Amino acid sequence: MGSSPKIGVYPGSFDPITNGHLDIVERARLLFDRLVVAVAVNSSKKCLFTVPERVELIQEVLINTPTVEVSTFSGLLVDFAYEIRATAIVRGIRAVTDFEYEYAIYQMNRDLNQDVDTVFLLAVREHSFLSSSIIKEVACYGRDVTDYAPEVVNRALLQKFGHLT
């Protein structure tokens, strides 16, 4: 019998997905046989894009990445990870402040399910300042954000804010 495939889950609101997220996806997919980008349904954040819109954007961006799939989840992440037989949760870290928050979540997840570990990937320098909130703010004023997000995301943002028809 062969060993079970290594499955990673990369959760987030992805409102919208940025080049920083994509860098984490690209690096994480090399660590796992399968990577599930999991869009949070019940996020406490107020989102610009609906869950189906976020899933569609991510799928469009990752269309040529066969070992990566997009899914949604609600409830506890560790329960979703268990359902899909994930061995690890992937989290991106931009700065020390992210680490403190992520470490607390890691500890709770570990208490809830010791079979699912967490892998932290540090943001590369050019994405260490990047967040969905920042690119939404820039796009809100009609500015192009293709240096920070894929073109399809840029267009979706500019349309959402009424700068494109």
C-alpha positions in Angstrom: 0.0 0.0 0.0 1.2 3.5 -0.8 1.3 6.3 1.6 -1.6 8.7 1.9 -1.3 11.9 -0.2 -0.1 15.0 1.7 -2.9 17.5 1.6 -2.4 21.1 2.7 -5.2 23.7 3.3 -4.6 27.4 2.8 -7.5 29.2 4.4 -8.5 32.9 4.2 -11.1 35.4 3.1 -9.2 36.2 -0.1 -11.2 39.4 -0.6 -9.6 39.5 -3.1 -6.7 37.2 -3.8 -3.4 39.1 -4.1 0.0 38.4 -5.5 1.1 37.8 -1.9 -1.5 35.0 -1.6 -0.4 33.6 -4.9 3.2 33.5 -3.8 2.2 31.4 -0.8 0.1 29.1 -3.0 3.0 28.6 -5.4 5.4 27.8 -2.6 2.9 25.7 -0.6 1.9 23.5 -3.5 5.5 22.3 -3.7 5.2 20.9 -0.2 2.0 18.9 -0.7 0.5 16.5 -3.2 -2.6 18.5 -3.1 -3.3 22.1 -1.9 -6.8 23.3 -1.1 -7.3 27.0 -1.1 -10.2 27.4 1.3 -12.4 30.5 1.2 -14.0 31.2 4.6 -17.7 31.5 4.3 -18.5 32.8 7.8 -15.6 35.2 8.1 -16.2 38.0 10.6 -14.8 40.4 8.0 -17.0 42.6 5.9 -16.2 41.5 2.4 -16.4 43.4 -0.9 -16.8 40.3 -3.0 -19.3 37.5 -2.3 -18.0 34.0 -1.6 -18.9 32.8 -5.1 -17.2 35.8 -6.7 -14.0 35.1 -4.6 -14.1 31.4 -5.5 -14.5 32.3 -9.2 -11.6 34.8 -9.2 -9.3 32.3 -7.5 -10.3 29.5 -9.9 -9.6 31.8 -12.8 -6.2 32.7 -11.5 -5.3 29.1 -10.7 -6.8 27.5 -13.8 -3.4 26.1 -14.9 -2.4 24.8 -11.5 -3.7 21.2 -11.4 -2.6 20.2 -7.9 -4.4 23.2 -6.4 -8.2 23.3 -5.9 -10.5 25.9 -4.5 -13.2 25.1 -1.9 -15.2 26.9 0.7 -15.6 26.2 4.4 -17.6 27.4 7.3 -17.2 26.6 11.0 -13.9 25.6 12.5 -10.9 25.3 10.1 -9.6 22.2 12.0 -12.9 20.5 11.3 -12.7 21.3 7.6 -9.0 20.1 7.6 -10.1 16.8 9.1 -12.9 16.4 6.6 -10.6 16.8 3.6 -7.8 14.7 5.3 -5.4 17.6 5.4 -2.2 17.1 7.2 -1.4 20.8 7.6 -2.8 24.2 7.5 -0.7 26.7 5.5 -0.5 30.3 6.8 1.4 33.2 5.4 3.3 35.6 7.7 4.0 39.2 6.6 5.4 40.6 9.8 6.0 40.0 13.5 2.5 41.2 14.3 1.0 38.5 12.0 3.1 35.9 13.9 1.7 36.7 17.3 -1.9 36.4 16.0 -1.2 33.2 13.9 0.7 31.6 16.8 -2.4 31.9 19.0 -4.6 30.4 16.3 -2.0 27.6 15.9 -2.1 26.8 19.6 -5.9 26.6 19.6 -6.0 24.5 16.4 -3.4 22.2 17.9 -5.5 21.8 21.1 -8.6 21.0 18.9 -6.8 18.5 16.6 -3.3 17.3 17.1 -3.3 15.4 13.8 -3.3 18.7 11.8 -0.1 20.8 12.0 0.5 24.3 10.8 3.1 25.4 8.3 4.1 29.1 8.3 5.5 30.6 5.1 7.1 34.0 5.4 6.1 36.6 2.8 8.8 37.5 0.3 10.1 41.0 0.7 8.1 42.5 -2.3 4.8 41.2 -0.7 5.5 41.8 2.9 3.4 45.0 3.0 0.6 43.7 0.7 -2.9 43.1 1.9 -6.3 42.8 0.3 -7.4 45.8 2.3 -4.7 48.0 0.8 -5.3 47.0 -2.8 -9.1 47.6 -2.3 -8.3 51.1 -0.9 -6.2 51.9 -4.0 -8.7 50.4 -6.5 -11.5 52.3 -4.8 -10.0 55.5 -6.2 -9.8 54.1 -9.7 -6.1 53.2 -9.6 -4.6 50.1 -11.3 -3.4 47.4 -8.9 -1.9 44.9 -11.4 1.5 45.3 -9.6 -0.2 43.7 -6.5 -2.9 41.4 -7.9 -3.6 39.5 -11.1 -5.3 41.4 -14.0 -8.6 39.6 -13.5 -8.7 40.8 -9.9 -7.7 44.4 -11.0 -10.7 44.4 -13.5 -13.1 42.9 -10.9 -12.0 45.6 -8.3 -12.4 48.5 -10.7 -15.8 47.2 -11.9 -16.9 46.7 -8.3 -16.0 50.3 -7.5 -17.7 51.6 -10.7 -14.6 52.6 -12.6 -15.2 50.1 -15.4 -18.4 49.1 -17.0 
